[in-house]
Amino acid sequence: MKTTTHLTIVLALTVLTGTTFGHHSFAMFDSEKEVVVEGIVREFQWTNPHSWIQLVVTEAGQSVEYSIEADSPNILSRRGWSKASFAPGDRVKITIHPMKDGSKGGSYVTAVLADGKTL
């Protein structure tokens, strides 16, 4: 009986630990800074575990693409979003926590659509 109990505990901890480590850290984002990027949506990926907004931004006369990570569709839908919240060609201003390494991307904070609606 004692061996079965220990084995059950070890298996439960293994499963729970695997789930915990399966979700990535947000350490790559600079949560102390907020940057506003304005551009055209190339793609909105309504996917698990996180949704993504691919935003084409003009910087110094050049088009660059930002990959912006948002919450899961489950969380976003509870906030009123849908898979149609962003469409290719939409002009938006998105506030992000930028990448610490300076690469073109960040963690979604808020967005203002062309019609003034805030998500």
N, C-alpha and C positions, 0 to 999 in steps of 0.2 A: 504494500500500500504506500509506504514511504517513497519508494522509487517511482511509482506512478505519479505521485503528487509532485515530486521534483521535476520529472520529465514534463509534466503539464505546465509547470511554471516556466521552465526553460523555453519550451515551445512558444508559450504566450509572449514572453519577453522578446524572443527572436522575431516574431511576427510584428509586434508593436514597434520594435526598433527599426525594422526594415521600412515600415510605413513612415516613420519619423524622418529617416535619412533620405527617403524618396523625394521629398520636397526640397527644392533648392533654396539657398540663402539669398537674401536681398542685399548682401554686403557689397555687391558690385555697383550698386547705385549710391550716389551721394545724397543721402536723405536730409542733409543740412542745407542743400541748395535747391532752388527751383528755377527752371529755365523755361521761357515761352518760345515755342517753335511754331511757325506759321507756314502752311503749305497745302499741298493737294494730296488727298488720300489716294494711294495706289491700290491698296488692298486692306481689307479688314478681315482678319482671321478669327472667327467665332469658334474657338477650339479649347479643349481641355488639355492640360490643366490651367493654361492661361490664354487669354485672347491677345492678339497682336494687331497693332495698327502700323502699316507701312506708309510713311509720310514722306513725300518728296518736297524738299525745302530748297530754296535758292539761297546760297551763301556765296558772297563775293563773285556773283555772276555765274556760279556753277550750280547745277542741280545735284543735290546729295540726298540720300535716302536714310531716314531715321527708322529704326525698329523700336517701337514703343510697346512695352509689355503692360497689359492690364490684368484685372482679376479674371477669375473663371466665369464662363457663361452663367453658371448658377448664381453667383454673387451679383454679377452685372444685371441679370434679369430681375432680381429683387430690387434693384435700383432704377428699374424702368427701361433698361436697355433691351435691344433685340439684335438679331443678326443683321438688321437693316439700319442700325444706328449710324453707321458710317458707310458710304458707298463710294466706289471709285469715282474720282473727279470732284468730290466734295472739298471745298476750301474750309480749313479749320485752323484754329489757334489752340494748341495743346500745351498745357503746363506739365512739365516732367521733372522728376528727380534725375539728373543726368548721370551718365556712366562715369565712374571714378577715373577710368583710364582715358577719358576724352573721346572714346569712340562715339559714333553717331547713333544714339539711342538713349533709352531711359525708361523709368517706371512712371506710368500714367498717374497724374494727379487730378487734372480737370481739363475740360475742353469747352470751347465756345464755337458753335457752328456759325455758318455764314448768316443765318437768320437771327442770330443773337441768343439762341437757345443754349443753355449750359448743361453739360452732362457731367 
